[in-house]
């Protein structure tokens, strides 16, 4: 386990050398976990490209013992006072003026505080995405965990579908989903569980309410589990009753779009090409204007991470990438349909991690 973290730090050090940076300040918990194994939620990690001094973690007294237990080869620096003055003091005392930071993870106020506190001792350089680019390519151990997280999501989705009977409330189904995740070993939900009945299923990010399910309604369930720090994400759409012909048509168009997008996922394809495959199918059914979001996103330690699978994205897919494929159509006041699965990219094949049936299910 510790070897994986050390290897990741070495890979990052190579990137620092390429970017002509002496050190990199990391303030995002998912990034410092990826590099060290530290699971605390307060601190800052400094990675140096100087041999023998690769990682230093500044954190407060609540996390000193925990950091020592969870990491290896990482210098633990006790925080004295507020976090960013402590980080500035550490940086001033160290070697290497050119310090990178991720502008997407540091607020303007935090950056200004660091500028004032470090003065001429540090030359700050924007260096966004250095850790994110490493995190995109999952190693075999990460993929093994993500397969298990997907299996949990599959089992929970199947259990949730059995609850969909007229009279049940969205809140009740959401609560049962989260209970079933914990029962199967998940540490929590990857995001707020989406349970949307009837016309509310036309809201792509609907939050569960007290609405009761009625017969002849669409149901969208979107859930994800965190297992051993890694996320899964799956969506299925059900119909309670006998689906009318227009709903069947919409459903089969979305399923066809998803199948086309999954077929387009391969080593060397661009994310924009995958997105276009889904949109092209929906356009053929004259439904593309009802598809109001991107086709997918990267998945890993966070439920939304690089790469983005969206219109015009030129990022090239590579082995180790895990992405969601989730086209949908939404009709305000009527309902929505979305089908989502997690897909891993390998050198010569793709692997769909989530396996609950995608066929139209009438309950």
N, C-alpha and C positions, 0 to 999 in steps of 0.2 A: 504493500500500500504506500509506504513512505517513498519507495523507489519511484512510483509514478509521479508523485508531487515533485521530487527532485528533477526528474527528467523534464517535466513541464517548465520548471524554473530555468533549466539549461536552454531549452528551446527559446524561452523569452529573452534570455541573455544574448542569444544570437541575433534576435530581432533588435535589441538595443544597440548592438554593434552596427547593424545595418543602418539604423536610424541616427547613428552618431550621438547617442544619448549615454550619459554616464549612469543615470539612475532613473527609475520610474516609480512614481507615487501611485498607489492603487487604493482607492477608497470604497470600492463596491464589494459587499460581502460575498457575492457569488464568485467574483474574481479571486479574492484572497483565499476562499475555500479551495478553488481549483488549483491554486499554486502551493498551498500549505496544508490543507486539511482542517484549518481553524474554522469552527462553526459559530464563534461569537458574533454579535451584531454591532459591536462598537470597536473602532480602531482604524489603523491605516498601515498598509504594508509598503515597504520600500524595497524594490529589487535593484541590486547593483550589478553591473557587468564586471566588476572587479572580482577576480578569482578568489575563492575562499570566503567571500562576504556577500553571498548572493541575496539573502533575505533577512529583513529586520521588521518585526511587527511591533508597532506602538499601540498599546492598549491599556485600559485602566485596571484598577485593582480587582474589579469584579471578574476579570477574565484572565488574569495572570496564570493562575494554576491550570485553568482549562487550556490555555494556549500551550503551556508546557506539556500537558498530557497529549494533546492532539497533534502536535507538530514535531518534526525532527529536522535538524539542520537549520533551524530558524532562530535568530537572536530575538529574544523577547525584551522589549524596551518598556519599562514601566512609565506610564503617562504621569506627568506632574502638572496638575492643573487642567486647563481645557485642552482638548485634543489637538487643535491645529497649532497653537503656540508650542506644544510639546513636539509635534512633527517638525515644525520650523527649527526648533532648537537642535533636534537630531540631525536635520539636513545641514545646518550651518556647521556642525561639528564634524561631518563626514567629508569624504573626498569625492570630487566630481561635481562641477558646477552645473552641467547641463542636465536638468531634471525634467522628465516628461510627465504629463498628466493627461487624463482623459476628460476632455471638456464636457462630455456627455454625462459624467458621473460626479463632477465637482460643481457646486453652485458658484455664481459670480461672487457672492459674499465670502465664501470659503476661499476662493482663489485670491481675492483682494486681501484677505487676512494673511494668507501665506506670503503674498508679495511684500506686504509691509514688514512681516516678521523676519523674512529671510534677507531682504535688502539685496545688496550687491553680491552676497555670498552665493546666490543661486540664479542661474539663467533659465527661466522657465520656458518649456517648449510644449505646445499642444501636440499630443501623440495619441489620438483616439483610436480605439479598436485593436490595439496590439494584443491584449489578452483575449478579446472576443474572437479574433481571427484564429487563435489557437483552439479555443473552446469549440469552434464549429466542427472540428474534425475529431470525432469520438474514437477513442482507442477500444480494443476488444473488451476490456473490463467495463468500460462505460456502456458499450452496446449491450453487454450481458445484463446489466442492471436495468437498462431501458426496455429490454424485452420483458423482464419481470414486471416493471411498472405498467407496461402495456397489457400484460396478462391480468393484472389487478383491475385495470380499467375495463377490460372485457367482462370480467366476472361481475363487476359492480353494475355495468350497463345491463347485463342480462337480468340481474336481480331487480334493478329499478323498473325494467319493462313490465315485470310481473305485478307491480303496484298500480299500474295505470288502469284504474277502473273508475267509472263515473262516480263523482262525489269526493275523490281524494283531492287534497289541496297541494298546490305547488310547494309550499313550505314543508309539508310532510314528506314528499318525495325527495326534496333536497336534503332534508335531515337524515333520511334513511340512506341515501347515497353516501353521505359523509361518514355515517356510522359503519356502513359496510366496508368502506375504504380502510378505516382504522382497524376493523376486525381482521382484515387481510394483511396487516402489517404496515400500512402507509403511515407516514408521520403527519400527513395532512393533505389538504386539497391543493392542487397546483394553481387554482384560481377560484373565484366564487362560483359555485356550481350553478349552471343555467338550467332551469326547469320552466318551460313556457308552454302554456296551453292556449289553444284556439287562436284568436286574433293576436295574442301577445307573442306567439311564435314568429311573428313578422318583425320582432325586435331582435336583431342579431345578438345583442348582449343583455337580454332581459334578465332582471333579477327576480328570484322566486317571490311570490306574493301569496296571499290567502285565497287566491282564485281557485275555485273547485272545477275539476274536470267534468265536462259534459260529453254525452255521446255525439259522434260526428264532428270531432275536433282533431286538428293536428296537434302533435306534441313534439317539441324539440328538447332533447336532453343533451347537454354538453358538459362533460366532466373530465377531470384529470386528477391523478394521484401523484403524490411525491413519495417515492420509495428509494431509500438510501441516497437521498438528495436529488434524485433525477425525476423529471416530470414525464407524465403521459398526458394525452389530450385526445379525446374521442367525442364525436357527435353522431347521434342517430335521430331520425325522425320517424314517428309512429302515427298511425291514424286509428282513432277509437271509433269503431264502426266499419261500415263498408265505404271505402273511399270512392267519391264520385270520379267520373272520367277525367275532368280537368286536373284534379289533384294527382291522379295516376300519371297523367301526361307530364305534369311538372316534376313529379318524383323521378320518373324514368329519364327525363332530360338532365336533371342534376346528377343522377347516377352515371349516365353516359359521359357527362363532363368530367366527373371525378375519375372515371376509368381512363379517359383520354389523358388527363393530367398525370395520373400515376404512370401510364405508359411512357410519357415524355420524360419522366425522372430517370436520369442516367448519368453516369460519370461523364463530364464534359459538356452536358447541356447547361444552358443558362436558366436562371430562375425566371426570367421573362418569357422564355420559350414554354416553360411548364405552365405559367399563368395563361399564356395565349392559347394553349391547347384546351383549357377549360372554357375560356371565353368564346372560342370559335364554335364549340359545340352548342353553347347556350345561344349564341347568335343565330345558329342554324334553326333553332327552335323559336326564334324571336323572343327570347327571354333574357338576353344579355343586359338589358337596362334594369332588370330586377336583381342583378348580382352587384351588390353595393360595397363589397370589401375585396381584399386581396385573396388569392387562392391559397396561401399558406404562409408559414413562418418556421424559422428554426426552433428546435426543441432541445432541451438538455437540462442543465442546472436551473434554468428558468424556463417558464412556459412560452415566453416570447424572447427569442434571441436570434442572432444572425444564423443563416441568411434569410432575407425577406423574399418570399415567392410572390412577386407582384408585377404589375404591368411595367415593362421597360427595364426591369432589373437585369444588369449585365453580369452579375456574379455567376461564376461557373461552378456547378456542383462537382464535388470531389468525394472520394471514398471517406467514410466516416461522418458525412453530413447526415443529420436526421431532421426531416421537415414534416410539417403537416400538409395534407391536401384536403381542402375543405370548401369547395364551391357551394353556393346556396342561392336561392331565389326567395324574395320577400314581397308579399302583397299586403300593404297596410289595410287593417280591418278584417283581413281574411285569414292570413297565416303565412308561415314560412317553412322552407325545407332546406336542411343542410345535412351533408354527409361528410364526415371527417375521419381520416385515418393518419397514423404515424408511419412514415416511410424512411427507411435507412438506405443510403447509397453505398454500394460496394463497387469494387473495381470493374466487375463484368456483369453485375446484376443489381437489382433492387430488392428490398425486403420490406413487405408490409407487416408492421409489428402488431397492429391492432386487428382483431380477426372476427369480431361480431358480425353476423350476417348483414349485408348491405341491402338485401332485398326489401321491398316495401312490405312492412308488417302491419297487418290490420288486427286490432285487438278487440 
